[in-house]
Amino acid sequence: MLPIGATLGYYALPASLQTQLLTQFTPQLLAYLAMGLWASRTSHISTHLGLERAKVIIGLKWGLLTGLTLGCLNTFVILSIYPSLGYDITFLKQTPHGRLPVLLMVPWFICAIALFVEVNFRGFLLGRLAEYERQWRGAYSGEQLAPLALLATTLTFTFDPFMVNTFRHLHWIALWDGIIWGILRLKTRNLWITIIAHAVEVIVLYSAVRAALG
C-alpha cells in the first residue's frame, strides 16, 4: 500500500514540490524498495511474479498480439482523436522520451521501461494486492480477477506523478492499458505477456508519433 499512499499523497503537496523530479519519482522508488524487501523474504520469486521460463513462448505470442493491437489503437487516438478535440500533442517532442535518439529509445530504452514498469505495477503491486484480496474474500483460485486490486493498481499507474507531468492529458491512455494488462496478468498469471505487450505497444506508438511530429 506504500506506493499507492505515496501517489495519493503527491497530489496533496504544494505545487512547488510537485514540480520536483525526485518528488515525482518517489512513489515508484518506494514501490521498488517495497519489492526489494518482499523479494529478500520470499522464495520462488519468478513464480510469484509470473516470470517462469516455461511461460516465455506463450508470453511472446499473446504479448505481441496485444501490443500490436493496442499500439495501433492508441496511435489512432493520439494522432487523430486528440487533435480533433483540440488537444495539443506537439509537446511530446519536448519530453525526455522525445529528446532521446531513436536508436537508443527503440528498442533498448523502451524494453527496459516495459520490463521495470510491469515487474513493479503488474508483477509485484497487483500480484500482492490480488493475493490479499482473494484471501480476504475467501477466493483462493488464481484465476479470480480481484477487481479491487485491479482498480487500485490501474489508477496508481494512470496517475503516476511522473507520467502525468510528462504526458499531460495523454496519461489517460494508461487507464485502459492498465486495465487490459492487469486482466491479462490476473487471468494468465504470466507477466511475460504484459511485458512484451507493453514494449511492442510503445515501440509502435513511439515510432508512429515520432514520424508524424518530425
C-alpha positions in Angstrom: 0.0 0.0 0.0 3.0 2.3 0.4 3.3 3.2 -3.3 -0.4 3.8 -3.6 -0.4 6.1 -0.5 2.6 7.9 -1.9 0.8 8.5 -5.2 -2.2 9.9 -3.4 0.0 12.0 -1.1 1.7 13.6 -4.0 -1.5 15.3 -5.1 -1.8 16.9 -1.7 1.6 18.5 -1.9 2.1 22.2 -2.7 2.6 22.9 -6.4 6.3 23.9 -5.8 7.0 20.4 -4.6 5.0 18.6 -7.3 7.3 20.0 -10.0 10.4 18.5 -8.5 11.6 15.4 -10.3 12.6 13.5 -7.2 9.1 14.1 -5.7 7.5 12.7 -8.9 9.6 9.6 -8.8 9.1 8.9 -5.1 6.1 6.6 -5.5 8.0 4.4 -7.9 11.1 4.4 -5.8 9.1 3.3 -2.8 7.5 0.6 -4.9 10.9 -0.8 -5.9 12.0 -0.6 -2.2 9.0 -2.5 -1.1 9.5 -5.1 -3.8 13.1 -5.5 -2.8 12.1 -6.1 0.9 9.5 -8.6 -0.2 11.9 -10.4 -2.5 14.5 -10.7 0.3 12.0 -12.7 2.3 10.3 -14.7 -0.5 11.3 -17.9 -2.3 10.3 -18.8 -5.8 10.1 -15.1 -6.8 9.8 -15.8 -10.5 6.7 -17.9 -9.8 5.1 -15.3 -7.7 5.8 -12.6 -10.4 4.7 -14.8 -13.2 8.1 -14.9 -14.9 8.7 -18.6 -15.2 10.8 -19.7 -18.2 8.1 -22.1 -19.4 5.7 -19.1 -19.9 8.0 -17.2 -22.3 6.8 -18.7 -25.6 3.1 -18.1 -24.9 4.0 -14.7 -23.5 5.7 -13.8 -26.8 2.6 -14.9 -28.7 -0.1 -13.1 -26.8 2.1 -10.2 -25.9 2.9 -9.5 -29.5 -0.7 -9.7 -30.5 -1.9 -7.5 -27.6 0.9 -5.0 -28.1 0.3 -4.6 -31.8 -3.5 -4.1 -31.3 -3.1 -1.5 -28.5 -0.2 0.2 -30.4 -2.4 0.7 -33.5 -5.4 1.8 -31.4 -3.5 4.3 -29.3 -1.6 5.7 -32.3 -5.0 6.5 -33.8 -6.2 8.0 -30.6 -3.2 10.3 -30.2 -2.7 11.3 -33.9 -6.4 11.6 -34.8 -8.8 11.7 -31.8 -6.9 14.1 -29.5 -6.1 16.7 -32.2 -9.7 16.6 -33.4 -10.8 17.5 -29.9 -8.5 20.5 -29.8 -5.7 19.0 -27.7 -2.1 19.8 -28.5 0.3 16.8 -28.9 3.4 18.7 -30.2 4.6 18.9 -26.6 5.7 15.3 -27.0 8.8 16.4 -28.9 10.0 18.1 -25.7 9.5 15.2 -23.4 12.6 13.2 -22.2 11.5 10.3 -24.5 11.1 12.7 -27.5 14.6 14.1 -27.0 16.5 10.8 -26.8 18.0 9.4 -30.1 15.6 7.0 -31.8 18.2 4.2 -31.8 18.5 4.5 -28.1 14.8 4.5 -27.5 14.0 1.7 -29.9 14.2 -0.9 -28.7 16.6 -0.7 -25.8 15.1 2.1 -23.6 11.5 1.1 -24.3 12.1 -2.5 -23.5 13.9 -1.6 -20.3 11.0 0.6 -19.2 8.5 -2.1 -20.1 10.3 -4.6 -18.0 10.7 -2.5 -14.9 7.3 -0.9 -15.0 5.5 -4.3 -15.5 7.5 -6.0 -12.8 6.6 -3.1 -10.5 3.0 -2.5 -11.2 1.6 -5.8 -12.6 4.1 -8.3 -11.2 4.6 -7.1 -7.6 2.0 -4.5 -6.7 -1.0 -6.1 -8.5 0.1 -9.6 -7.7 0.5 -9.0 -3.9 -2.8 -7.0 -3.6 -4.7 -9.6 -5.6 -3.5 -12.3 -3.3 -4.6 -10.3 -0.2 -8.0 -9.6 -1.8 -8.6 -13.2 -2.7 -7.8 -14.3 0.8 -10.0 -11.6 2.3 -12.9 -12.7 0.0 -12.1 -16.3 0.6 -11.4 -16.9 -3.1 -8.2 -18.8 -3.5 -8.3 -19.5 -7.2 -5.5 -17.8 -9.2 -8.0 -17.1 -12.0 -10.1 -14.8 -9.9 -9.8 -11.2 -11.1 -9.5 -9.4 -7.8 -11.3 -6.2 -9.0 -10.3 -4.0 -6.1 -6.6 -4.8 -6.6 -7.0 -4.3 -10.3 -8.7 -0.9 -9.9 -6.3 0.3 -7.2 -3.2 -0.5 -9.2 -4.6 0.7 -12.5 -5.4 4.1 -11.0 -2.0 4.2 -9.4 -0.4 3.5 -12.7 -2.6 6.0 -14.6 -1.9 8.8 -12.1 1.7 8.1 -11.5 3.2 11.6 -10.9 6.0 11.3 -13.5 3.6 10.0 -16.1 1.0 12.8 -15.5 3.7 15.5 -15.6 5.4 14.1 -18.7 2.4 13.1 -20.8 -0.2 15.6 -19.5 -3.7 14.8 -20.9 -2.3 11.7 -22.7 -1.8 9.9 -19.4 -5.5 8.8 -19.6 -4.4 6.2 -22.2 -2.7 4.4 -19.4 -6.1 3.8 -17.9 -7.3 1.2 -20.5 -3.8 -0.1 -21.0 -3.6 -0.8 -17.3 -6.9 -2.5 -17.2 -6.1 -4.7 -20.1 -2.6 -5.6 -18.9 -3.9 -6.2 -15.4 -6.7 -8.5 -16.5 -4.1 -10.5 -18.6 -1.8 -10.7 -15.6 -4.5 -11.9 -13.3 -6.1 -14.4 -15.7 -3.0 -16.0 -17.1 -0.5 -15.4 -14.2 2.0 -14.7 -17.0 3.9 -11.5 -16.7 5.8 -12.1 -19.9 2.6 -11.2 -21.8 2.3 -7.8 -20.3 6.0 -7.0 -20.6 6.1 -7.9 -24.3 2.7 -6.2 -24.9 3.9 -3.0 -23.2 7.2 -3.0 -25.1 5.6 -3.7 -28.5 2.8 -1.2 -28.0 5.2 1.6 -27.0 7.6 0.8 -29.9 4.6 1.1 -32.4 3.2 4.2 -30.8 6.6 6.0 -30.3 7.7 5.2 -33.9 4.4 6.4 -35.4 4.1 9.6 -33.3 7.8 10.5 -33.8 7.5 10.1 -37.6 4.3 12.2 -37.6 5.7 15.0 -35.5 9.1 15.1 -37.2 
